[in-house]
């Protein structure tokens, strides 16, 4: 899953829905409440998700990363 960064994967895990469209909608709906840095991450992540097909999205496994410390 090289197309998504560690931070993007964690964000997707927070907002993941059954479909790519619903996941993008959930992220987009939360953006007005995000601080600038997270908002930029959310915009970037949503744009990457929009480039996937529903089939590609359904085939991806997003697991939240654990704290490595």
Predicted model as a PDB file, atoms N, CA, C, CB and O in Angstrom, pLDDT in the B-factor column:
MODEL        1                                                                  
ATOM      1  N   UNK A   1       0.840  -1.180   0.000  1.00 50.00           N  
ATOM      2  CA  UNK A   1       0.000   0.000   0.000  1.00 50.00           C  
ATOM      3  C   UNK A   1       0.881   1.238   0.000  1.00 50.00           C  
ATOM      4  CB  UNK A   1      -0.953   0.001   1.211  1.00 50.00           C  
ATOM      5  O   UNK A   1       0.690   2.142   0.813  1.00 50.00           O  
ATOM      6  N   UNK A   2       1.825   1.277  -0.891  1.00 57.00           N  
ATOM      7  CA  UNK A   2       2.766   2.364  -0.953  1.00 57.00           C  
ATOM      8  C   UNK A   2       2.174   3.705  -1.315  1.00 57.00           C  
ATOM      9  CB  UNK A   2       3.801   2.037  -1.903  1.00 57.00           C  
ATOM     10  O   UNK A   2       2.834   4.730  -1.139  1.00 57.00           O  
ATOM     11  N   UNK A   3       0.944   3.735  -1.817  1.00 88.00           N  
ATOM     12  CA  UNK A   3       0.369   5.007  -2.237  1.00 88.00           C  
ATOM     13  C   UNK A   3      -0.116   5.855  -1.067  1.00 88.00           C  
ATOM     14  CB  UNK A   3      -0.770   4.761  -3.185  1.00 88.00           C  
ATOM     15  O   UNK A   3      -0.336   7.054  -1.237  1.00 88.00           O  
ATOM     16  N   UNK A   4      -0.288   5.271   0.111  1.00 92.00           N  
ATOM     17  CA  UNK A   4      -0.742   6.008   1.282  1.00 92.00           C  
ATOM     18  C   UNK A   4       0.347   6.039   2.348  1.00 92.00           C  
ATOM     19  CB  UNK A   4      -2.024   5.385   1.847  1.00 92.00           C  
ATOM     20  O   UNK A   4       1.020   5.038   2.594  1.00 92.00           O  
ATOM     21  N   UNK A   5       0.510   7.202   2.978  1.00 92.00           N  
ATOM     22  CA  UNK A   5       1.498   7.333   4.059  1.00 92.00           C  
ATOM     23  C   UNK A   5       0.917   6.761   5.349  1.00 92.00           C  
ATOM     24  CB  UNK A   5       1.914   8.825   4.260  1.00 92.00           C  
ATOM     25  O   UNK A   5      -0.276   6.474   5.447  1.00 92.00           O  
ATOM     26  N   UNK A   6       1.782   6.610   6.313  1.00 89.00           N  
ATOM     27  CA  UNK A   6       1.411   6.154   7.660  1.00 89.00           C  
ATOM     28  C   UNK A   6       0.263   7.003   8.208  1.00 89.00           C  
ATOM     29  CB  UNK A   6       2.633   6.221   8.617  1.00 89.00           C  
ATOM     30  O   UNK A   6      -0.723   6.466   8.713  1.00 89.00           O  
ATOM     31  N   UNK A   7       0.391   8.315   8.108  1.00 93.00           N  
ATOM     32  CA  UNK A   7      -0.616   9.237   8.633  1.00 93.00           C  
ATOM     33  C   UNK A   7      -1.937   9.123   7.873  1.00 93.00           C  
ATOM     34  CB  UNK A   7      -0.101  10.673   8.564  1.00 93.00           C  
ATOM     35  O   UNK A   7      -3.014   9.173   8.467  1.00 93.00           O  
ATOM     36  N   UNK A   8      -1.838   8.967   6.546  1.00 95.00           N  
ATOM     37  CA  UNK A   8      -3.044   8.835   5.728  1.00 95.00           C  
ATOM     38  C   UNK A   8      -3.804   7.553   6.065  1.00 95.00           C  
ATOM     39  CB  UNK A   8      -2.681   8.855   4.239  1.00 95.00           C  
ATOM     40  O   UNK A   8      -5.033   7.552   6.134  1.00 95.00           O  
ATOM     41  N   UNK A   9      -3.071   6.471   6.274  1.00 92.00           N  
ATOM     42  CA  UNK A   9      -3.703   5.199   6.642  1.00 92.00           C  
ATOM     43  C   UNK A   9      -4.443   5.336   7.962  1.00 92.00           C  
ATOM     44  CB  UNK A   9      -2.654   4.076   6.736  1.00 92.00           C  
ATOM     45  O   UNK A   9      -5.577   4.873   8.088  1.00 92.00           O  
ATOM     46  N   UNK A  10      -3.821   5.958   8.934  1.00 93.00           N  
ATOM     47  CA  UNK A  10      -4.477   6.140  10.223  1.00 93.00           C  
ATOM     48  C   UNK A  10      -5.727   7.004  10.094  1.00 93.00           C  
ATOM     49  CB  UNK A  10      -3.510   6.766  11.222  1.00 93.00           C  
ATOM     50  O   UNK A  10      -6.735   6.730  10.745  1.00 93.00           O  
ATOM     51  N   UNK A  11      -5.675   8.038   9.266  1.00 96.00           N  
ATOM     52  CA  UNK A  11      -6.842   8.883   9.042  1.00 96.00           C  
ATOM     53  C   UNK A  11      -7.964   8.075   8.388  1.00 96.00           C  
ATOM     54  CB  UNK A  11      -6.472  10.099   8.168  1.00 96.00           C  
ATOM     55  O   UNK A  11      -9.121   8.166   8.798  1.00 96.00           O  
ATOM     56  N   UNK A  12      -7.620   7.293   7.378  1.00 95.00           N  
ATOM     57  CA  UNK A  12      -8.621   6.459   6.713  1.00 95.00           C  
ATOM     58  C   UNK A  12      -9.259   5.501   7.719  1.00 95.00           C  
ATOM     59  CB  UNK A  12      -7.985   5.671   5.543  1.00 95.00           C  
ATOM     60  O   UNK A  12     -10.472   5.292   7.688  1.00 95.00           O  
ATOM     61  N   UNK A  13      -8.467   4.926   8.594  1.00 93.00           N  
ATOM     62  CA  UNK A  13      -9.010   4.012   9.603  1.00 93.00           C  
ATOM     63  C   UNK A  13     -10.025   4.709  10.508  1.00 93.00           C  
ATOM     64  CB  UNK A  13      -7.880   3.427  10.448  1.00 93.00           C  
ATOM     65  O   UNK A  13     -10.989   4.084  10.950  1.00 93.00           O  
ATOM     66  N   UNK A  14      -9.820   5.966  10.780  1.00 94.00           N  
ATOM     67  CA  UNK A  14     -10.748   6.724  11.635  1.00 94.00           C  
ATOM     68  C   UNK A  14     -12.086   6.985  10.944  1.00 94.00           C  
ATOM     69  CB  UNK A  14     -10.116   8.054  12.046  1.00 94.00           C  
ATOM     70  O   UNK A  14     -13.124   7.035  11.603  1.00 94.00           O  
ATOM     71  N   UNK A  15     -12.066   7.149   9.634  1.00 96.00           N  
ATOM     72  CA  UNK A  15     -13.265   7.572   8.893  1.00 96.00           C  
ATOM     73  C   UNK A  15     -13.781   6.530   7.910  1.00 96.00           C  
ATOM     74  CB  UNK A  15     -12.975   8.840   8.147  1.00 96.00           C  
ATOM     75  O   UNK A  15     -14.718   6.806   7.160  1.00 96.00           O  
ATOM     76  N   UNK A  16     -13.199   5.354   7.897  1.00 95.00           N  
ATOM     77  CA  UNK A  16     -13.548   4.330   6.896  1.00 95.00           C  
ATOM     78  C   UNK A  16     -15.007   3.923   6.983  1.00 95.00           C  
ATOM     79  CB  UNK A  16     -12.667   3.100   7.069  1.00 95.00           C  
ATOM     80  O   UNK A  16     -15.541   3.656   8.059  1.00 95.00           O  
ATOM     81  N   UNK A  17     -15.630   3.883   5.819  1.00 95.00           N  
ATOM     82  CA  UNK A  17     -17.002   3.399   5.651  1.00 95.00           C  
ATOM     83  C   UNK A  17     -16.960   2.231   4.668  1.00 95.00           C  
ATOM     84  CB  UNK A  17     -17.966   4.545   5.142  1.00 95.00           C  
ATOM     85  O   UNK A  17     -15.884   1.819   4.235  1.00 95.00           O  
ATOM     86  N   UNK A  18     -18.108   1.709   4.323  1.00 94.00           N  
ATOM     87  CA  UNK A  18     -18.152   0.555   3.421  1.00 94.00           C  
ATOM     88  C   UNK A  18     -17.648   0.867   2.018  1.00 94.00           C  
ATOM     89  CB  UNK A  18     -19.556   0.031   3.336  1.00 94.00           C  
ATOM     90  O   UNK A  18     -17.035   0.015   1.374  1.00 94.00           O  
ATOM     91  N   UNK A  19     -17.899   2.071   1.546  1.00 96.00           N  
ATOM     92  CA  UNK A  19     -17.490   2.413   0.185  1.00 96.00           C  
ATOM     93  C   UNK A  19     -16.474   3.546   0.195  1.00 96.00           C  
ATOM     94  CB  UNK A  19     -18.708   2.803  -0.661  1.00 96.00           C  
ATOM     95  O   UNK A  19     -16.337   4.279   1.175  1.00 96.00           O  
ATOM     96  N   UNK A  20     -15.772   3.665  -0.913  1.00 97.00           N  
ATOM     97  CA  UNK A  20     -14.796   4.741  -1.081  1.00 97.00           C  
ATOM     98  C   UNK A  20     -15.501   6.093  -1.043  1.00 97.00           C  
ATOM     99  CB  UNK A  20     -14.017   4.573  -2.409  1.00 97.00           C  
ATOM    100  O   UNK A  20     -15.028   7.030  -0.399  1.00 97.00           O  
ATOM    101  N   UNK A  21     -16.623   6.188  -1.729  1.00 97.00           N  
ATOM    102  CA  UNK A  21     -17.374   7.447  -1.781  1.00 97.00           C  
ATOM    103  C   UNK A  21     -17.818   7.870  -0.380  1.00 97.00           C  
ATOM    104  CB  UNK A  21     -18.603   7.307  -2.710  1.00 97.00           C  
ATOM    105  O   UNK A  21     -17.713   9.043  -0.021  1.00 97.00           O  
ATOM    106  N   UNK A  22     -18.309   6.925   0.403  1.00 98.00           N  
ATOM    107  CA  UNK A  22     -18.758   7.248   1.762  1.00 98.00           C  
ATOM    108  C   UNK A  22     -17.585   7.614   2.675  1.00 98.00           C  
ATOM    109  CB  UNK A  22     -19.528   6.066   2.358  1.00 98.00           C  
ATOM    110  O   UNK A  22     -17.723   8.453   3.566  1.00 98.00           O  
ATOM    111  N   UNK A  23     -16.441   6.985   2.449  1.00 98.00           N  
ATOM    112  CA  UNK A  23     -15.251   7.309   3.240  1.00 98.00           C  
ATOM    113  C   UNK A  23     -14.779   8.729   2.922  1.00 98.00           C  
ATOM    114  CB  UNK A  23     -14.117   6.286   2.966  1.00 98.00           C  
ATOM    115  O   UNK A  23     -14.457   9.500   3.826  1.00 98.00           O  
ATOM    116  N   UNK A  24     -14.739   9.064   1.641  1.00 98.00           N  
ATOM    117  CA  UNK A  24     -14.362  10.422   1.235  1.00 98.00           C  
ATOM    118  C   UNK A  24     -15.355  11.429   1.822  1.00 98.00           C  
ATOM    119  CB  UNK A  24     -14.314  10.542  -0.320  1.00 98.00           C  
ATOM    120  O   UNK A  24     -14.949  12.488   2.299  1.00 98.00           O  
ATOM    121  N   UNK A  25     -16.634  11.111   1.791  1.00 98.00           N  
ATOM    122  CA  UNK A  25     -17.659  12.006   2.341  1.00 98.00           C  
ATOM    123  C   UNK A  25     -17.474  12.202   3.842  1.00 98.00           C  
ATOM    124  CB  UNK A  25     -19.061  11.452   2.055  1.00 98.00           C  
ATOM    125  O   UNK A  25     -17.638  13.314   4.343  1.00 98.00           O  
ATOM    126  N   UNK A  26     -17.139  11.146   4.557  1.00 98.00           N  
ATOM    127  CA  UNK A  26     -16.931  11.250   6.008  1.00 98.00           C  
ATOM    128  C   UNK A  26     -15.725  12.130   6.329  1.00 98.00           C  
ATOM    129  CB  UNK A  26     -16.741   9.851   6.625  1.00 98.00           C  
ATOM    130  O   UNK A  26     -15.776  12.954   7.242  1.00 98.00           O  
ATOM    131  N   UNK A  27     -14.648  11.952   5.581  1.00 98.00           N  
ATOM    132  CA  UNK A  27     -13.452  12.771   5.786  1.00 98.00           C  
ATOM    133  C   UNK A  27     -13.767  14.231   5.465  1.00 98.00           C  
ATOM    134  CB  UNK A  27     -12.275  12.260   4.908  1.00 98.00           C  
ATOM    135  O   UNK A  27     -13.413  15.131   6.226  1.00 98.00           O  
ATOM    136  N   UNK A  28     -14.428  14.454   4.342  1.00 98.00           N  
ATOM    137  CA  UNK A  28     -14.767  15.806   3.906  1.00 98.00           C  
ATOM    138  C   UNK A  28     -15.688  16.500   4.910  1.00 98.00           C  
ATOM    139  CB  UNK A  28     -15.428  15.766   2.527  1.00 98.00           C  
ATOM    140  O   UNK A  28     -15.523  17.690   5.180  1.00 98.00           O  
ATOM    141  N   UNK A  29     -16.642  15.775   5.457  1.00 98.00           N  
ATOM    142  CA  UNK A  29     -17.578  16.354   6.431  1.00 98.00           C  
ATOM    143  C   UNK A  29     -16.872  16.793   7.709  1.00 98.00           C  
ATOM    144  CB  UNK A  29     -18.674  15.347   6.771  1.00 98.00           C  
ATOM    145  O   UNK A  29     -17.303  17.741   8.367  1.00 98.00           O  
ATOM    146  N   UNK A  30     -15.797  16.111   8.058  1.00 98.00           N  
ATOM    147  CA  UNK A  30     -15.068  16.437   9.285  1.00 98.00           C  
ATOM    148  C   UNK A  30     -14.064  17.573   9.098  1.00 98.00           C  
ATOM    149  CB  UNK A  30     -14.349  15.210   9.791  1.00 98.00           C  
ATOM    150  O   UNK A  30     -13.612  18.157  10.083  1.00 98.00           O  
ATOM    151  N   UNK A  31     -13.710  17.893   7.869  1.00 98.00           N  
ATOM    152  CA  UNK A  31     -12.662  18.886   7.605  1.00 98.00           C  
ATOM    153  C   UNK A  31     -12.888  20.253   8.266  1.00 98.00           C  
ATOM    154  CB  UNK A  31     -12.538  19.081   6.131  1.00 98.00           C  
ATOM    155  O   UNK A  31     -11.925  20.835   8.764  1.00 98.00           O  
ATOM    156  N   UNK A  32     -14.105  20.787   8.295  1.00 97.00           N  
ATOM    157  CA  UNK A  32     -14.280  22.106   8.924  1.00 97.00           C  
ATOM    158  C   UNK A  32     -13.908  22.137  10.415  1.00 97.00           C  
ATOM    159  CB  UNK A  32     -15.715  22.550   8.764  1.00 97.00           C  
ATOM    160  O   UNK A  32     -13.694  23.209  10.981  1.00 97.00           O  
ATOM    161  N   UNK A  33     -13.835  20.983  11.032  1.00 97.00           N  
ATOM    162  CA  UNK A  33     -13.545  20.903  12.468  1.00 97.00           C  
ATOM    163  C   UNK A  33     -12.096  20.545  12.764  1.00 97.00           C  
ATOM    164  CB  UNK A  33     -14.450  19.889  13.115  1.00 97.00           C  
ATOM    165  O   UNK A  33     -11.712  20.400  13.925  1.00 97.00           O  
ATOM    166  N   UNK A  34     -11.295  20.402  11.716  1.00 97.00           N  
ATOM    167  CA  UNK A  34      -9.897  19.986  11.867  1.00 97.00           C  
ATOM    168  C   UNK A  34      -8.968  21.190  11.919  1.00 97.00           C  
ATOM    169  CB  UNK A  34      -9.488  19.059  10.718  1.00 97.00           C  
ATOM    170  O   UNK A  34      -9.215  22.221  11.294  1.00 97.00           O  
ATOM    171  N   UNK A  35      -7.892  21.028  12.684  1.00 97.00           N  
ATOM    172  CA  UNK A  35      -6.840  22.036  12.693  1.00 97.00           C  
ATOM    173  C   UNK A  35      -6.122  21.998  11.339  1.00 97.00           C  
ATOM    174  CB  UNK A  35      -5.836  21.795  13.874  1.00 97.00           C  
ATOM    175  O   UNK A  35      -6.226  21.017  10.603  1.00 97.00           O  
ATOM    176  N   UNK A  36      -5.411  23.048  11.025  1.00 96.00           N  
ATOM    177  CA  UNK A  36      -4.805  23.229   9.703  1.00 96.00           C  
ATOM    178  C   UNK A  36      -3.989  22.035   9.235  1.00 96.00           C  
ATOM    179  CB  UNK A  36      -3.933  24.442   9.713  1.00 96.00           C  
ATOM    180  O   UNK A  36      -4.180  21.568   8.112  1.00 96.00           O  
ATOM    181  N   UNK A  37      -3.099  21.536  10.053  1.00 96.00           N  
ATOM    182  CA  UNK A  37      -2.225  20.440   9.641  1.00 96.00           C  
ATOM    183  C   UNK A  37      -3.030  19.179   9.318  1.00 96.00           C  
ATOM    184  CB  UNK A  37      -1.197  20.142  10.739  1.00 96.00           C  
ATOM    185  O   UNK A  37      -2.770  18.521   8.311  1.00 96.00           O  
ATOM    186  N   UNK A  38      -3.989  18.845  10.154  1.00 97.00           N  
ATOM    187  CA  UNK A  38      -4.822  17.667   9.929  1.00 97.00           C  
ATOM    188  C   UNK A  38      -5.741  17.900   8.730  1.00 97.00           C  
ATOM    189  CB  UNK A  38      -5.651  17.334  11.194  1.00 97.00           C  
ATOM    190  O   UNK A  38      -6.007  16.974   7.963  1.00 97.00           O  
ATOM    191  N   UNK A  39      -6.221  19.120   8.568  1.00 97.00           N  
ATOM    192  CA  UNK A  39      -7.078  19.462   7.429  1.00 97.00           C  
ATOM    193  C   UNK A  39      -6.332  19.216   6.125  1.00 97.00           C  
ATOM    194  CB  UNK A  39      -7.545  20.935   7.513  1.00 97.00           C  
ATOM    195  O   UNK A  39      -6.897  18.658   5.185  1.00 97.00           O  
ATOM    196  N   UNK A  40      -5.080  19.624   6.058  1.00 98.00           N  
ATOM    197  CA  UNK A  40      -4.265  19.410   4.858  1.00 98.00           C  
ATOM    198  C   UNK A  40      -4.055  17.916   4.604  1.00 98.00           C  
ATOM    199  CB  UNK A  40      -2.904  20.121   4.996  1.00 98.00           C  
ATOM    200  O   UNK A  40      -4.110  17.465   3.460  1.00 98.00           O  
ATOM    201  N   UNK A  41      -3.817  17.160   5.661  1.00 98.00           N  
ATOM    202  CA  UNK A  41      -3.678  15.711   5.543  1.00 98.00           C  
ATOM    203  C   UNK A  41      -4.978  15.104   5.017  1.00 98.00           C  
ATOM    204  CB  UNK A  41      -3.298  15.083   6.908  1.00 98.00           C  
ATOM    205  O   UNK A  41      -4.950  14.238   4.142  1.00 98.00           O  
ATOM    206  N   UNK A  42      -6.103  15.550   5.541  1.00 98.00           N  
ATOM    207  CA  UNK A  42      -7.403  15.039   5.114  1.00 98.00           C  
ATOM    208  C   UNK A  42      -7.675  15.351   3.647  1.00 98.00           C  
ATOM    209  CB  UNK A  42      -8.508  15.623   5.981  1.00 98.00           C  
ATOM    210  O   UNK A  42      -8.176  14.499   2.913  1.00 98.00           O  
ATOM    211  N   UNK A  43      -7.350  16.560   3.219  1.00 98.00           N  
ATOM    212  CA  UNK A  43      -7.537  16.932   1.803  1.00 98.00           C  
ATOM    213  C   UNK A  43      -6.709  16.039   0.892  1.00 98.00           C  
ATOM    214  CB  UNK A  43      -7.156  18.407   1.574  1.00 98.00           C  
ATOM    215  O   UNK A  43      -7.199  15.537  -0.119  1.00 98.00           O  
ATOM    216  N   UNK A  44      -5.460  15.851   1.259  1.00 97.00           N  
ATOM    217  CA  UNK A  44      -4.546  15.019   0.464  1.00 97.00           C  
ATOM    218  C   UNK A  44      -5.040  13.567   0.414  1.00 97.00           C  
ATOM    219  CB  UNK A  44      -3.112  15.075   1.052  1.00 97.00           C  
ATOM    220  O   UNK A  44      -5.014  12.928  -0.638  1.00 97.00           O  
ATOM    221  N   UNK A  45      -5.482  13.066   1.548  1.00 98.00           N  
ATOM    222  CA  UNK A  45      -5.969  11.691   1.622  1.00 98.00           C  
ATOM    223  C   UNK A  45      -7.234  11.515   0.803  1.00 98.00           C  
ATOM    224  CB  UNK A  45      -6.225  11.292   3.071  1.00 98.00           C  
ATOM    225  O   UNK A  45      -7.366  10.532   0.074  1.00 98.00           O  
ATOM    226  N   UNK A  46      -8.169  12.453   0.911  1.00 98.00           N  
ATOM    227  CA  UNK A  46      -9.416  12.383   0.142  1.00 98.00           C  
ATOM    228  C   UNK A  46      -9.134  12.398  -1.349  1.00 98.00           C  
ATOM    229  CB  UNK A  46     -10.344  13.545   0.510  1.00 98.00           C  
ATOM    230  O   UNK A  46      -9.775  11.671  -2.107  1.00 98.00           O  
ATOM    231  N   UNK A  47      -8.188  13.212  -1.778  1.00 97.00           N  
ATOM    232  CA  UNK A  47      -7.843  13.270  -3.199  1.00 97.00           C  
ATOM    233  C   UNK A  47      -7.268  11.941  -3.682  1.00 97.00           C  
ATOM    234  CB  UNK A  47      -6.842  14.400  -3.459  1.00 97.00           C  
ATOM    235  O   UNK A  47      -7.584  11.497  -4.786  1.00 97.00           O  
ATOM    236  N   UNK A  48      -6.438  11.310  -2.876  1.00 97.00           N  
ATOM    237  CA  UNK A  48      -5.888  10.004  -3.256  1.00 97.00           C  
ATOM    238  C   UNK A  48      -6.998   8.960  -3.332  1.00 97.00           C  
ATOM    239  CB  UNK A  48      -4.803   9.556  -2.252  1.00 97.00           C  
ATOM    240  O   UNK A  48      -7.015   8.129  -4.240  1.00 97.00           O  
ATOM    241  N   UNK A  49      -7.924   9.006  -2.374  1.00 97.00           N  
ATOM    242  CA  UNK A  49      -9.031   8.049  -2.378  1.00 97.00           C  
ATOM    243  C   UNK A  49      -9.922   8.235  -3.599  1.00 97.00           C  
ATOM    244  CB  UNK A  49      -9.858   8.191  -1.103  1.00 97.00           C  
ATOM    245  O   UNK A  49     -10.423   7.256  -4.152  1.00 97.00           O  
ATOM    246  N   UNK A  50     -10.126   9.470  -4.022  1.00 96.00           N  
ATOM    247  CA  UNK A  50     -10.965   9.750  -5.192  1.00 96.00           C  
ATOM    248  C   UNK A  50     -10.396   9.132  -6.466  1.00 96.00           C  
ATOM    249  CB  UNK A  50     -11.119  11.253  -5.378  1.00 96.00           C  
ATOM    250  O   UNK A  50     -11.140   8.867  -7.410  1.00 96.00           O  
ATOM    251  N   UNK A  51      -9.101   8.902  -6.499  1.00 96.00           N  
ATOM    252  CA  UNK A  51      -8.456   8.342  -7.684  1.00 96.00           C  
ATOM    253  C   UNK A  51      -8.600   6.819  -7.772  1.00 96.00           C  
ATOM    254  CB  UNK A  51      -6.989   8.715  -7.688  1.00 96.00           C  
ATOM    255  O   UNK A  51      -8.322   6.223  -8.813  1.00 96.00           O  
ATOM    256  N   UNK A  52      -9.030   6.203  -6.687  1.00 95.00           N  
ATOM    257  CA  UNK A  52      -9.231   4.760  -6.674  1.00 95.00           C  
ATOM    258  C   UNK A  52     -10.616   4.411  -7.213  1.00 95.00           C  
ATOM    259  CB  UNK A  52      -9.052   4.201  -5.253  1.00 95.00           C  
ATOM    260  O   UNK A  52     -11.544   5.217  -7.138  1.00 95.00           O  
ATOM    261  N   UNK A  53     -10.742   3.213  -7.751  1.00 95.00           N  
ATOM    262  CA  UNK A  53     -12.071   2.711  -8.082  1.00 95.00           C  
ATOM    263  C   UNK A  53     -12.650   2.074  -6.820  1.00 95.00           C  
ATOM    264  CB  UNK A  53     -12.022   1.681  -9.276  1.00 95.00           C  
ATOM    265  O   UNK A  53     -11.928   1.819  -5.856  1.00 95.00           O  
ATOM    266  N   UNK A  54     -13.951   1.823  -6.838  1.00 95.00           N  
ATOM    267  CA  UNK A  54     -14.571   1.141  -5.693  1.00 95.00           C  
ATOM    268  C   UNK A  54     -13.971  -0.247  -5.510  1.00 95.00           C  
ATOM    269  CB  UNK A  54     -16.100   1.038  -5.883  1.00 95.00           C  
ATOM    270  O   UNK A  54     -13.811  -0.709  -4.380  1.00 95.00           O  
ATOM    271  N   UNK A  55     -13.641  -0.907  -6.599  1.00 95.00           N  
ATOM    272  CA  UNK A  55     -13.057  -2.244  -6.525  1.00 95.00           C  
ATOM    273  C   UNK A  55     -11.666  -2.197  -5.889  1.00 95.00           C  
ATOM    274  CB  UNK A  55     -12.981  -2.873  -7.926  1.00 95.00           C  
ATOM    275  O   UNK A  55     -11.327  -3.042  -5.060  1.00 95.00           O  
ATOM    276  N   UNK A  56     -10.869  -1.211  -6.280  1.00 94.00           N  
ATOM    277  CA  UNK A  56      -9.541  -1.053  -5.677  1.00 94.00           C  
ATOM    278  C   UNK A  56      -9.666  -0.769  -4.187  1.00 94.00           C  
ATOM    279  CB  UNK A  56      -8.757   0.079  -6.371  1.00 94.00           C  
ATOM    280  O   UNK A  56      -8.941  -1.340  -3.371  1.00 94.00           O  
ATOM    281  N   UNK A  57     -10.594   0.121  -3.840  1.00 94.00           N  
ATOM    282  CA  UNK A  57     -10.792   0.465  -2.432  1.00 94.00           C  
ATOM    283  C   UNK A  57     -11.216  -0.760  -1.625  1.00 94.00           C  
ATOM    284  CB  UNK A  57     -11.843   1.578  -2.296  1.00 94.00           C  
ATOM    285  O   UNK A  57     -10.704  -0.996  -0.531  1.00 94.00           O  
ATOM    286  N   UNK A  58     -12.146  -1.532  -2.165  1.00 92.00           N  
ATOM    287  CA  UNK A  58     -12.647  -2.722  -1.462  1.00 92.00           C  
ATOM    288  C   UNK A  58     -11.542  -3.750  -1.247  1.00 92.00           C  
ATOM    289  CB  UNK A  58     -13.802  -3.359  -2.244  1.00 92.00           C  
ATOM    290  O   UNK A  58     -11.581  -4.518  -0.286  1.00 92.00           O  
ATOM    291  N   UNK A  59     -10.559  -3.764  -2.141  1.00 91.00           N  
ATOM    292  CA  UNK A  59      -9.470  -4.724  -2.028  1.00 91.00           C  
ATOM    293  C   UNK A  59      -8.360  -4.322  -1.074  1.00 91.00           C  
ATOM    294  CB  UNK A  59      -8.892  -4.954  -3.355  1.00 91.00           C  
ATOM    295  O   UNK A  59      -7.475  -5.124  -0.777  1.00 91.00           O  
ATOM    296  N   UNK A  60      -8.398  -3.094  -0.595  1.00 89.00           N  
ATOM    297  CA  UNK A  60      -7.349  -2.625   0.310  1.00 89.00           C  
ATOM    298  C   UNK A  60      -7.686  -2.970   1.753  1.00 89.00           C  
ATOM    299  CB  UNK A  60      -7.146  -1.111   0.163  1.00 89.00           C  
ATOM    300  O   UNK A  60      -8.846  -2.938   2.166  1.00 89.00           O  
ATOM    301  N   UNK A  61      -6.658  -3.297   2.499  1.00 86.00           N  
ATOM    302  CA  UNK A  61      -6.814  -3.568   3.927  1.00 86.00           C  
ATOM    303  C   UNK A  61      -6.117  -2.437   4.659  1.00 86.00           C  
ATOM    304  CB  UNK A  61      -6.223  -4.979   4.334  1.00 86.00           C  
ATOM    305  O   UNK A  61      -4.900  -2.278   4.562  1.00 86.00           O  
ATOM    306  N   UNK A  62      -6.896  -1.650   5.395  1.00 80.00           N  
ATOM    307  CA  UNK A  62      -6.343  -0.549   6.160  1.00 80.00           C  
ATOM    308  C   UNK A  62      -6.328  -0.937   7.628  1.00 80.00           C  
ATOM    309  CB  UNK A  62      -7.151   0.753   5.935  1.00 80.00           C  
ATOM    310  O   UNK A  62      -7.381  -1.106   8.244  1.00 80.00           O  
ATOM    311  N   UNK A  63      -5.143  -1.076   8.181  1.00 79.00           N  
ATOM    312  CA  UNK A  63      -5.006  -1.384   9.597  1.00 79.00           C  
ATOM    313  C   UNK A  63      -4.332  -0.207  10.282  1.00 79.00           C  
ATOM    314  CB  UNK A  63      -4.198  -2.699   9.817  1.00 79.00           C  
ATOM    315  O   UNK A  63      -3.311   0.288   9.804  1.00 79.00           O  
ATOM    316  N   UNK A  64      -4.892   0.246  11.393  1.00 74.00           N  
ATOM    317  CA  UNK A  64      -4.255   1.360  12.091  1.00 74.00           C  
ATOM    318  C   UNK A  64      -2.880   0.958  12.599  1.00 74.00           C  
ATOM    319  CB  UNK A  64      -5.131   1.839  13.254  1.00 74.00           C  
ATOM    320  O   UNK A  64      -2.688  -0.144  13.112  1.00 74.00           O  
ATOM    321  N   UNK A  65      -1.945   1.853  12.450  1.00 70.00           N  
ATOM    322  CA  UNK A  65      -0.581   1.579  12.906  1.00 70.00           C  
ATOM    323  C   UNK A  65      -0.519   1.760  14.420  1.00 70.00           C  
ATOM    324  CB  UNK A  65       0.450   2.513  12.193  1.00 70.00           C  
ATOM    325  O   UNK A  65      -1.124   2.675  14.980  1.00 70.00           O  
ATOM    326  N   UNK A  66       0.212   0.885  15.054  1.00 68.00           N  
ATOM    327  CA  UNK A  66       0.390   0.972  16.496  1.00 68.00           C  
ATOM    328  C   UNK A  66       1.560   1.895  16.797  1.00 68.00           C  
ATOM    329  CB  UNK A  66       0.619  -0.431  17.115  1.00 68.00           C  
ATOM    330  O   UNK A  66       2.454   2.084  15.973  1.00 68.00           O  
ATOM    331  N   UNK A  67       1.535   2.452  17.967  1.00 53.00           N  
ATOM    332  CA  UNK A  67       2.638   3.301  18.412  1.00 53.00           C  
ATOM    333  C   UNK A  67       3.882   2.418  18.542  1.00 53.00           C  
ATOM    334  CB  UNK A  67       2.299   4.022  19.778  1.00 53.00           C  
ATOM    335  O   UNK A  67       3.869   1.414  19.255  1.00 53.00           O  
ATOM    336  N   UNK A  68       4.928   2.794  17.861  1.00 46.00           N  
ATOM    337  CA  UNK A  68       6.128   1.976  17.819  1.00 46.00           C  
ATOM    338  C   UNK A  68       7.067   2.212  19.003  1.00 46.00           C  
ATOM    339  CB  UNK A  68       6.860   2.235  16.543  1.00 46.00           C  
ATOM    340  O   UNK A  68       8.090   1.538  19.120  1.00 46.00           O  
ATOM    341  N   UNK A  69       6.735   3.147  19.868  1.00 49.00           N  
ATOM    342  CA  UNK A  69       7.638   3.465  20.972  1.00 49.00           C  
ATOM    343  C   UNK A  69       7.420   2.547  22.138  1.00 49.00           C  
ATOM    344  CB  UNK A  69       7.463   4.895  21.411  1.00 49.00           C  
ATOM    345  O   UNK A  69       8.098   2.673  23.158  1.00 49.00           O  
TER     346      UNK A  69                                                      
ENDMDL                                                                          
END                                                                             
